[in-house]
Amino acid sequence: MIPGRRLPALLAALSLSGSAAAAPDARIQTAFRAEQASLTELYLHLHSHPELSWRESATAARMAAEWRAIGCEVSTGIGTNGVVGVLKRGDGPVVLLRTDLDALPVKEETGVSYASTVRTSDGRGGETSVMHACGHDLHMTAVTGVARVLKAIPGWHGTVLLVGQPAEEVGSGARAMVRDGIYRRFGKPDFALSLHCHASLPAGTVGVVEGFALANVDTVDIRIRGLGGHGAYPEATRDPVVLAAQSILALQTIRSREIAARDAVVVTVGSVHGGTKHNIIPEDVALQLTVRSYTDEVRDKTLASIRRIVRGQAIAAGIPEDRMPEVVLQDNFTPALYNDPKLAARCRGVLKGALGDDRVLDAQPEMGGEDFSEFGRTAEKVPLFDLWIGAVEPGKYATAKAAGRALPSLHSNQFAPDHGPALETAVTSLSACVLELLGH
């Protein structure tokens, strides 16, 4: 994402104070400095008190309390644990600012003093550790910080909708809030903004993508069925293990032979389960797939190809019709995130003014998923922009780049954002964008 020739200049810019590196709005800087200590306390609390998807009751209550203290009119229980805070100052544009609330079933191994030690039910009769391994704690803190900054700055007019969304990690919380009538109940936004930590960008920078930024995410379960029997007599069976192996390899031809090279698609078989003993050919094998794409057309073609290929492999293996594979598309589909190009370009200009050219980076689309996209796929067609916030301590970033070493990714038990500069950058950036969109 960062060409090598830009890296020295970037690191030099990050070594300067915000006022020296750029000429940011002094009002934003003054308001942020007044709130910085308490925002840091909020971040540390949220990080050490994570909650899993659909169980974010305490987190939602904390967000509701924080936003009420700012002066927002707050509603809770939107799409289960969703929170909406309305910060209104006369007539004007409506800007939605969304954060996610949930954490992940990961045992934290970062070694930071405020690391999560939370354990909770895994929903299957056992226990799991819980960690904010995707930066949602920083997102919540930043959105709260933006609201505090806006409260302190006079002169703007319009409405800011603060949205605390549950269950982003399972790709269904935004859809729940949309189905619960968020736009009908609180008004249609003119623009919707979000942010996300980025584990491959140095803290103090932001990444901007115009157009498709993140992918359609489909979860597919396939049951390959055969005719089981003794491992010594395979001729008397129809072996689903062999059939599963053939199907897995054949599925990879979708990318290489069925989808145009200019179109992105990923078909990953992430789990294979079948059999109980060395010498028993089982009755069936279960496959779990994640399928990624950008456009609806490529998505539909890929899913149809998966169904056709596994059925064709079964026919070739002599599987009877009543034992054909079962292909189940799970309903937790996350649509691709499309950053409205005009809105992204407008925000890019604002960000360069707030941070300086060297700290606003041209990022590339990725195949991860983000259900913020749901807020733009309603009948209202609200334009979206998701801003990527650099999260890696610049020294560690430079060392890793020089050594060609990978950094801890999102969802890693080692992911620990450099929260001080990342938070300041996030609040400064989003505050500047919101003020621009409010016409101030």
N, C-alpha and C positions, 0 to 999 in steps of 0.2 A: 504494500500500500504506500510505502514511503520510498521513492527512488533514492538510491545510495547517495547521489550527489546532493540531495536535500537534507540528509541526516545531520551533518555537522551544523548547518545553519539552524535546523530545528532545535537541536540540543542547546545551541547557544541562546536561542530565543527563550527556551524553557528555563534557562538559568537566570533570566532577568525577572524582576518583579513585574506584576501585571501592568503597572503604570508605565514602566520603562519599555516593555515589549510592545505595547500598543497604546492606544488612547481611548480606553473604555469610558462608558458613561459614568461620570463621577458619582452620580446619584445612586447607581446600582452598586458601585464599590462601597460607598459609605453605608448603605443599608445592609449590604452583606456583612461587612466588618462588624456591625453592631449585633448581628445574629450569629456570627461564626461559632462562638463558643457553645451556645445552646444547640445549634444545629449539629455540632460534633457530638455532643452528649446524646442527642436523638439518634444519630447514626449508630453509635456504640450500643445503645439500648436495643435498637431494632436488630442489629447484627447478632447480639447474644440472646435474642428471644424470637427465633424464627418459628414459623408455623407452616404446615403442609397445605397444599391446595385444597380448597373447600373447607379448611379448618382455621381460617385466618381471623377468628372472632376477636382475639385480643389485639392483633395488629390493626384491624379495622377500627376498633374502639379507640386506639391511640391516635390514628389518623383523624378520626372524627373530632376528638378532643383538641388536637393541634389546630385543625382548621376552624373550629368554633372559636378558639382563643384569638385567631386572627381577625375574626368578625364575619366569617362565612356563615351563610345559612346552610346547615348540613342535614342531609338525609342519609339514612343507613338502610341496610337490608335490600339493596338494589341488586337483583340477580344473585341472591343469597347474601354474601358478605361484602358486596360492593358498597362504596361510600361516594357520595357526590357532595362537594362543597361549592356553593355559589358565591362568588365575590363580585358584586355588582356596583358600578359607579355610573349611574345615568345611562342614557341611550348610547348605542354604539355597537361595534362588531362583537361577536361572541367567539371566544377562543377556548377550545377544550384542551386541557393539559392532563394527560393520563400517566399514572404510575401503576405498577403491578405490586401485589401484596405478598405473594406466596414464596415459600422456600422449597428446598429439595431434600429428599431422603439420602443425605450424604453425611458421613462422619468427618468433621473438620479436622484437618491436619496442618493448618497454617502456622501454628505456634504463636499467633498474636495473643496478647494478654486478654483480649475481649472475645476470644473464640467461643463459639457456641458449644455448650455441653448438653443441649436439649436432646432428650430421648422421648419417643412417643409411640403409640400403637401404629403398626404398619397396616392395619386394616385386615390382616390375614391371621390374626392370633398371635403375632410376635411383636417385636419392638424394632424401631429404627432410629438412628440418629438423624438430626435435622440441621441443615446449614443453609445460610444465604450464599450459595455458591454461584449465583448468577447476577448478583449486584442489585437485587430488588430493594435491599435496604438503602443503598445509595440513591436509587431512583425516588423512593418515598421521601427521603431527606431533602433531595434537591427540589422536588415539586413543592414541598412545604416551604423551603427557602425562597423559591420564586414568589409564592403567595405573600410571604412576609416582606420581601423587597417591594412588591407591587403595592402593598398596603402603605408602605412608608413613602412612596413616590407620589406627589400630587399631580394633577393635571390630566391624567388619562381618563377616558370615558369608554364604557362598554361593560362586558361581562366575561369573567373568567370562570369556566367550569373545571373544578379540580375533580378528577375521577380516580378513585382508588379501586382497582380491578382485582377480583380474586382469580385464582386458578389459571394464571397464564401458563404455568409449566405443564398443564395438561391440555392446553389449547382450547378451553371452553368457557372461560370466565367472561371474556368480552362478548361472546354470543349470548350468554345469559343476561348480561346487562342490556344489550340491544333488545332482546326479546321481552325484557321487563319494561320496555318503553322509555329508555333514557332520554331520547330526543323528544318524545311526546311530552314527557313530564318536566323536562328542564330546558327545552328549547333546542332548536337545530343550530349547531355551531357553524360559523363561517369557515373555520379552520380547526384542525385537530393536530396537536403536537404530542410527541412522546420522546423518551430518551432511553438509551441502553448503554450500559458499560461495555467497553470493548477490550478484550484481553490481549490484543495484539497492537494496541496503540499506546504511546506514552501518555501518562497523566499530564494534563495541561493542554492537550490537543483535542480536536473534535474531527470526526469523519462525516462526510456528506456524500450521499448517493442520490442521484436523480433517477427516477423510474423504479424498476424492480430492484428491491434491496434484499428481500428475504423470500423464501420459497413457499409454495404450496407444500403442506406436509400431510401425507396420508399414511395411515397405519393399516396394514393388510395382514390377515391371518390366513394361512393356507394349510389345509389338511390333505396330505397326500395319502391316499388309501390303496392298500394292496391286498394280497391274500397271504397270511402268515403261515409259518410252519417251521420245521426243523432246519437248522443251518446247514446240516449235512446233505439235505435234499432240496436245493434251491429250485430244481426243475419242477417240483410239485407246488411251487409258490409263485406269487407275483410280488417281487421284493420291493417294498416302498422305500427302503433306504437307498437302493440304487436309483430308483425313479426320482427320489428327492434330489440326489446328487446331479442327475442329468437335468432336472428342471432348474436347479440353481444356476448351472452353467448356461443353460439356454436363455434364462432371463436376462443375462448380461448382453445378449445380442440386441435387446431393445435399444440400449444406448448406442451401440455401434452400427446397427443396421436398419433401425426403424425410425429413429428420430433424426431430424436434420442436424448437421454438425453445429449450426449456429444457435440451436436451442439447447438449453441446459436441462438435464434430467439425471437423477440418481435413483438406482434400484439396489438397495442394500438388504441382503438377508442377514439379519442380526442375531437370529436364534434358530437352532435346529434341535429338535427333541424327538427321539424315537427309540424304541427297544428297551429291553430290561435285562438281557443276558447275552453272553458271547455267542451262544449257539442257537438262538431263537430269532427267526425272521419275524418282525412284528407285523401287526395288522395295519398300522399307519405311522406316519411321521408328521410332526407339526413344524411349520415354518412361520417365522414372524418377520415381516418386512417393513422397512420405512421407505417411502417413495417420495421423491422431491422433484419439483418442477416450478416453473414460473407462470406460464400461461394456462388458461383453462383448456385450450385445445390440446396442448402437449400432455396435460394431466389426463384428460379423457382417453387419449390414444394410448398412453402408457398403461393405464389400468385395464383397458380392453385387451391389450397385448398380453398382459400377465394372465388374464383368464384364458385366452386362446392358447398360449404356450403350454401352460400346465395341463390343460385338457388334451392338447395334441400329443404331449409326451406320454400321457396315460393311455391314449388310444394306441400309440406305437408300441407300448409295453404289453398290450393285450388285456388291459384292465376292463372288466365288464362295465356296462353303462351304469348299473346301480352302485358301482364303486368309484365313480369319477371323483376327481378332487373337489373339495369344497373351498371356495375363495370367499372370504368375508371381509368386507371393507368396514373398518370400525367407524363410528360416528363422530370421533373427536378430530375431524378434519380441520386443519388450520390453513386458511387461504393465504396466498402470497401477499406480501407487504409491498405496496406500490407507493413510492414517494412521489406526490404530485410534482412534476418537473418545474412548473412555474413557482410553486410554493417553496420548493427546495432551493431553487436559484435565488429567490428573494431572501430566504433565510441565510444562504451562503454569504450574500453581500453584507448582511447585518453582522454575521459572525466575524467576518474579516475586519469590520470596523471595531468590534468589541474585543477581539483577541489578537489581531494581527494576521497578515497573510500566511506566515509560516506555520501558524498553529491550526489552520483550517485545511484539512487534507482531503484529497480526492480518494474516497474509499471505493472498494469494488463490491458488487453484489455477492451475497453468500447464500448457501443452501440451508442455513438454519431457518427456524420458524418463529413467528411472533404474531399472536392473535390480535394485536393492535389493529391489524388489517381489517378486522370485522367492523370497526367504526366507520370505515369508508366504503363498505359494500352494501349499505342500506339504500333505500329509495332516495334518500337525501343526497347521496354522492358527495359527502364531505371530503374535501382535499386533505390528505394526511402528509405529515413529515415526521420521520423518526430520526433523531439525532444521535450519533454514536459518540460516546464520551470515552476518551483514552483513560485507562485505569492502571497502567503499569508504571511503577517508579522509574523515572527516566534513566537513572544509572543502571538499573537492572535491565532495562530495555536495550540500552547501548551495549552492555556486556553480552547479552544473549545474541544480539544481531552480529556482533563481532565474532562470536564463537560459532555461529550457525546453529544455535541451540533453541529449541522450542520453549516457549513460555507456558506456564500453566493456563489451560483453557478455561472458559466458562464451564461450569458444572464439575470442575476439578476440586478435589478436597484440599488443594494447595492454592486455590484462587483467593487472593487477598488484595483488593484494590488499594492503591495509594490514595486513601480517601480524602486527605486534606486538599491537595491540588485538584483532584478529580471533582470534588464537591464544589469548590470555588468556580471551576470552569463550567460545570453544569449549570449552576445558579446564574452565573454571569451570562452565559450563552442563551439560556431559555428566557431569562428576564428581558434581554435585548430583543429577542425574536417576538415575544408576546407584546412588548411595547410597540414594536414596529407594526404588528398586525392590528393592534388597537388604534393605529393611526396617530400615535403620540410622538 
